[in-house]
Amino acid sequence: MRIAVTGSIATDHLMSYPGRITEQLVADRLDQVSLSFLVDELEVRRGGIAGNITFGLGKLGVTSTLVGAVGQDFNDYRAWLERHGVDTGSVHVSETKHTARFLCTTDADHNQIASFYPGAMSEAREIELKPVADRLGGLDIVVISANDPDAMVRHTQECRDRGYDFLADPGQQLARMEGDDIRKLVDGAQYLFTNEYEHGLLLQSTGWTEEDVLGRVGKWVTSLGPKGVQVKAKGEQTLLVEPPKEKQKGDPTGVGDALRAGFLAGLKGGLSLERSLQLGCTLATVSLETDGPQEYDVEKDSFLARIAEAYGDEAAAEIGPKLR
């Protein structure tokens, strides 16, 4: 199964300020703010939705193809992904822009000042999927995750035109896109992924009912946070999969991306929908227990033990042979 994952590729620069940002604000000088913070810590984390999904697939032994736009500064990140089994041969490298970057300073009260630089991500709209398919000998499924909005619309339309199955995962871009473009992103998807909030926002923005959406997609997967995920399909009974119990709580960034990675790995292995989601929920829980979207590890025996504990020995027996 040849999987192409389109979407954002970025690095997060996370800084910790031991004081309070609010104490540096002068009430009668807010029209002339000029602040500088001496921070104690700096963490640089690899991220971006497409980067996170392909990393998760690699952790489960599945090679996928990353499709997105980056800058000349991508070399270290590229090497990291390739060490974890990701095919980066279809990544577009900008000649003028840096890789997308999120910069955030968090104070002692968890107040934050942040900036996001899209950079090379704006050039993702120039990427065509056919050369990717030609290089790989075809595409079995294309993931359309949050990215430059024009790129998302282009990729989805090309999937329909060329007959590529696709998974629509519009994510946070739902908040900034118009209803007509959202309808284009969803229509014809084999799978549609949203969280609970995005589920409602999609209906509100498109003017569609839930029945309208189910008439246009194969299956609608909605993540419900600690309650797990639900799957709806036209004429079928709703499927609910609960996640394994977490051992500790870390940074939730990238948990949804791990869910998608596990789900895709299950599809690649020929597992059923339910087993694929159980695999995805287990990987998401492992990700949740770790700080950083690409800092977790998968040790096969302990991973399968968690699956057995949450879903039974039969589930572990079916999933185990699919993991490398």
C-alpha positions as CSV (number, residue, x, y, z in Angstrom):
1,M,0.0,0.0,0.0
2,R,1.6,3.3,-1.2
3,I,0.7,6.1,1.2
4,A,1.4,9.8,0.4
5,V,0.9,12.3,3.3
6,T,0.5,15.9,2.3
7,G,0.5,18.7,4.8
8,S,2.5,21.0,6.9
9,I,6.2,20.5,7.8
10,A,7.5,22.8,10.5
11,T,9.7,23.2,13.6
12,D,8.5,24.5,16.9
13,H,10.8,26.8,19.0
14,L,9.5,26.7,22.5
15,M,11.0,29.0,25.2
16,S,10.3,29.2,28.9
17,Y,10.3,32.6,30.7
18,P,10.5,32.2,34.5
19,G,8.7,35.5,35.2
20,R,5.3,36.8,34.3
21,I,4.6,38.4,31.0
22,T,1.8,40.5,32.5
23,E,4.2,42.2,34.9
24,Q,6.1,43.6,31.9
25,L,3.0,45.3,30.5
26,V,2.4,49.0,31.4
27,A,-1.2,49.9,31.3
28,D,-0.9,53.3,29.8
29,R,1.8,52.3,27.3
30,L,0.0,49.4,25.5
31,D,0.1,51.4,22.3
32,Q,3.9,51.4,22.3
33,V,4.8,47.9,23.4
34,S,8.5,46.9,23.1
35,L,9.4,43.8,25.2
36,S,12.3,41.4,25.4
37,F,12.4,38.3,27.6
38,L,15.5,36.5,28.9
39,V,14.4,32.9,28.7
40,D,15.7,29.9,30.7
41,E,15.0,27.1,28.2
42,L,14.7,26.6,24.5
43,E,13.4,23.4,23.0
44,V,13.4,22.9,19.2
45,R,10.9,20.2,18.2
46,R,10.3,18.8,14.8
47,G,6.6,18.9,13.8
48,G,4.0,19.8,11.3
49,I,1.1,17.5,10.7
50,A,2.5,15.7,7.7
51,G,5.9,15.3,9.4
52,N,4.2,13.9,12.6
53,I,2.0,11.4,10.7
54,T,4.9,10.0,8.6
55,F,7.1,9.8,11.7
56,G,4.4,7.8,13.5
57,L,4.0,5.4,10.5
58,G,7.8,4.9,10.5
59,K,7.7,4.0,14.2
60,L,5.3,1.2,13.3
61,G,7.5,0.0,10.5
62,V,5.5,1.5,7.7
63,T,7.3,3.6,5.0
64,S,5.2,6.5,3.7
65,T,6.0,9.4,1.4
66,L,6.1,12.9,2.8
67,V,4.7,15.6,0.4
68,G,5.1,19.2,1.4
69,A,7.2,22.3,1.0
70,V,10.3,23.2,3.1
71,G,13.2,25.6,3.0
72,Q,17.0,25.1,2.5
73,D,17.2,24.6,6.3
74,F,15.4,21.2,6.1
75,N,18.5,19.0,5.9
76,D,18.7,18.0,9.6
77,Y,15.0,17.4,9.8
78,R,15.1,15.4,6.5
79,A,17.9,13.2,7.9
80,W,15.8,12.6,11.1
81,L,12.8,11.5,9.2
82,E,14.7,9.2,6.8
83,R,16.3,7.5,9.8
84,H,12.8,6.8,10.9
85,G,11.7,5.2,7.7
86,V,10.1,8.2,5.9
87,D,10.5,8.7,2.1
88,T,11.3,12.4,1.6
89,G,12.0,12.2,-2.1
90,S,8.8,14.2,-3.0
91,V,9.4,17.1,-0.7
92,H,9.5,20.5,-2.5
93,V,12.5,22.7,-1.4
94,S,12.0,26.5,-1.7
95,E,14.8,28.6,-3.1
96,T,13.8,31.7,-1.1
97,K,11.8,30.8,2.0
98,H,12.6,29.0,5.3
99,T,10.7,26.0,6.6
100,A,7.6,26.9,8.5
101,R,8.3,27.8,12.1
102,F,6.3,28.3,15.3
103,L,7.9,30.4,18.0
104,C,6.4,30.5,21.5
105,T,7.4,32.0,24.8
106,T,5.5,30.6,27.9
107,D,5.8,32.3,31.3
108,A,5.4,30.9,34.8
109,D,1.6,31.4,34.7
110,H,1.4,29.6,31.3
111,N,0.6,32.8,29.5
112,Q,2.1,32.7,26.0
113,I,3.3,35.0,23.2
114,A,3.6,33.2,19.9
115,S,4.2,33.7,16.2
116,F,3.8,31.4,13.3
117,Y,5.8,31.8,10.1
118,P,4.4,29.8,7.2
119,G,7.4,30.4,5.0
120,A,7.9,27.7,2.4
121,M,4.5,26.1,3.2
122,S,2.9,28.7,0.9
123,E,4.7,27.0,-2.0
124,A,2.9,23.6,-1.4
125,R,0.3,24.8,-3.8
126,E,2.9,24.3,-6.6
127,I,3.1,20.5,-5.9
128,E,1.5,18.1,-8.3
129,L,0.7,14.5,-7.1
130,K,1.1,12.8,-10.5
131,P,5.0,12.9,-10.4
132,V,4.8,11.4,-6.9
133,A,2.5,8.6,-8.2
134,D,4.8,8.0,-11.2
135,R,7.9,7.7,-8.9
136,L,6.2,5.3,-6.6
137,G,4.4,3.3,-9.3
138,G,1.0,4.5,-8.1
139,L,-0.8,5.8,-5.0
140,D,-3.2,3.8,-2.9
141,I,-4.2,6.6,-0.6
142,V,-3.3,10.3,-0.2
143,V,-3.7,12.1,3.1
144,I,-4.8,15.7,2.7
145,S,-3.9,17.2,6.1
146,A,-3.8,20.9,7.1
147,N,-1.5,22.8,4.8
148,D,-1.6,25.9,2.6
149,P,-5.3,26.1,1.8
150,D,-4.8,26.4,-1.9
151,A,-2.6,23.3,-1.8
152,M,-5.2,21.4,0.0
153,V,-7.9,22.2,-2.5
154,R,-5.5,21.4,-5.4
155,H,-4.5,18.1,-4.0
156,T,-8.1,17.0,-3.3
157,Q,-9.2,18.0,-6.8
158,E,-6.3,16.1,-8.4
159,C,-7.2,13.0,-6.3
160,R,-10.7,13.1,-7.7
161,D,-9.5,13.8,-11.3
162,R,-6.9,11.0,-11.3
163,G,-8.9,8.5,-9.2
164,Y,-6.6,8.4,-6.1
165,D,-8.4,7.4,-2.9
166,F,-7.9,10.2,-0.3
167,L,-8.3,10.8,3.4
168,A,-9.5,14.4,4.1
169,D,-8.1,15.8,7.3
170,P,-8.7,19.6,7.2
171,G,-7.9,20.2,10.9
172,Q,-7.4,23.8,12.0
173,Q,-7.7,25.1,8.5
174,L,-11.5,24.7,8.8
175,A,-11.6,27.9,10.8
176,R,-10.1,30.0,8.0
177,M,-11.6,28.4,4.9
178,E,-14.8,29.3,3.2
179,G,-17.7,26.8,2.9
180,D,-17.2,26.2,-0.8
181,D,-13.6,25.2,-0.4
182,I,-14.4,23.0,2.6
183,R,-17.0,21.2,0.5
184,K,-14.4,20.6,-2.2
185,L,-12.0,19.2,0.5
186,V,-14.6,16.7,1.8
187,D,-16.5,15.6,-1.3
188,G,-15.4,12.1,-2.4
189,A,-13.1,11.3,0.5
190,Q,-12.8,7.7,1.4
191,Y,-12.2,8.8,5.0
192,L,-12.9,12.1,6.7
193,F,-11.1,12.9,10.0
194,T,-12.1,15.7,12.4
195,N,-12.3,16.2,16.1
196,E,-15.5,17.0,18.0
197,Y,-15.2,20.8,17.5
198,E,-14.2,20.5,13.9
199,H,-17.2,18.1,13.3
200,G,-19.6,20.9,14.3
201,L,-17.6,23.6,12.5
202,L,-17.6,21.6,9.2
203,L,-21.4,21.3,9.3
204,Q,-21.8,25.0,10.1
205,S,-19.4,26.2,7.4
206,T,-20.7,24.0,4.6
207,G,-24.4,24.3,5.5
208,W,-24.6,20.5,5.1
209,T,-26.3,18.1,7.6
210,E,-24.5,15.1,8.9
211,E,-26.5,13.0,6.5
212,D,-25.3,15.2,3.6
213,V,-21.7,14.6,4.6
214,L,-22.2,10.9,5.1
215,G,-23.6,10.8,1.5
216,R,-20.4,12.3,0.2
217,V,-17.7,10.4,2.1
218,G,-17.0,6.7,2.9
219,K,-16.5,7.0,6.6
220,W,-16.4,9.9,9.0
221,V,-14.0,9.4,11.9
222,T,-14.4,11.9,14.8
223,S,-11.9,11.9,17.7
224,L,-13.6,12.5,21.0
225,G,-10.6,13.2,23.2
226,P,-10.3,10.8,26.2
227,K,-13.5,9.1,25.1
228,G,-11.7,7.7,22.0
229,V,-13.1,7.9,18.4
230,Q,-16.4,7.3,16.7
231,V,-16.9,6.2,13.1
232,K,-20.1,6.9,11.1
233,A,-20.9,5.7,7.6
234,K,-24.1,5.8,5.6
235,G,-26.4,2.9,6.4
236,E,-24.0,1.5,9.0
237,Q,-24.0,1.3,12.8
238,T,-21.8,3.8,14.6
239,L,-18.5,2.3,15.8
240,L,-16.9,3.6,19.0
241,V,-13.3,2.7,20.0
242,E,-12.0,3.8,23.4
243,P,-8.3,4.5,24.0
244,P,-6.0,2.6,26.4
245,K,-5.6,4.1,29.8
246,E,-2.7,6.6,29.9
247,K,0.1,6.0,32.4
248,Q,1.0,9.7,32.6
249,K,0.0,12.9,30.8
250,G,2.6,14.7,28.6
251,D,2.2,17.3,25.9
252,P,-0.9,16.7,23.8
253,T,0.6,18.2,20.7
254,G,0.6,15.7,17.9
255,V,-1.7,13.1,19.6
256,G,-4.2,13.3,16.7
257,D,-1.4,12.8,14.2
258,A,-0.3,9.7,16.0
259,L,-3.9,8.4,15.8
260,R,-4.0,8.9,12.1
261,A,-0.6,7.2,11.7
262,G,-1.7,4.1,13.6
263,F,-4.9,4.0,11.6
264,L,-3.1,4.2,8.3
265,A,-0.6,1.5,9.5
266,G,-3.6,-0.7,10.2
267,L,-5.0,-0.2,6.7
268,K,-1.6,-0.9,5.2
269,G,-1.5,-4.2,7.1
270,G,-5.0,-5.2,5.9
271,L,-6.6,-4.9,9.4
272,S,-10.2,-4.2,9.9
273,L,-11.5,-0.7,10.5
274,E,-11.9,-1.5,14.2
275,R,-8.5,-3.0,14.6
276,S,-6.9,-0.1,12.7
277,L,-8.5,2.4,15.0
278,Q,-7.4,0.4,18.1
279,L,-3.9,0.5,16.7
280,G,-4.3,4.3,16.2
281,C,-5.7,4.9,19.7
282,T,-2.8,3.0,21.3
283,L,-0.2,5.0,19.4
284,A,-2.0,8.2,20.3
285,T,-1.9,7.3,24.0
286,V,1.8,6.6,23.7
287,S,2.3,10.0,22.1
288,L,0.2,11.7,24.8
289,E,2.5,10.3,27.5
290,T,5.5,12.0,25.9
291,D,6.5,15.6,25.5
292,G,6.8,16.4,21.8
293,P,5.1,15.0,18.7
294,Q,8.1,13.1,17.5
295,E,9.8,12.1,20.8
296,Y,7.9,8.9,21.6
297,D,9.1,5.3,20.9
298,V,7.4,2.1,20.2
299,E,8.7,-1.1,21.8
300,K,6.8,-4.0,20.2
301,D,6.3,-6.3,23.2
302,S,5.1,-3.6,25.6
303,F,3.0,-1.9,22.9
304,L,1.2,-5.2,22.1
305,A,0.7,-5.7,25.9
306,R,-1.1,-2.4,26.0
307,I,-3.3,-3.4,23.1
308,A,-4.1,-6.8,24.8
309,E,-5.0,-5.0,28.0
310,A,-7.2,-2.5,26.3
311,Y,-8.8,-4.6,23.6
312,G,-8.1,-8.3,24.4
313,D,-5.6,-11.0,23.4
314,E,-7.3,-11.5,20.0
315,A,-6.7,-7.9,19.0
316,A,-3.1,-8.2,20.0
317,A,-2.7,-11.4,18.1
318,E,-4.2,-9.8,14.9
319,I,-2.2,-6.6,15.2
320,G,1.2,-8.1,16.3
321,P,2.2,-9.7,12.9
322,K,1.6,-6.3,11.2
323,L,4.2,-4.5,13.3
324,R,7.9,-4.5,12.4
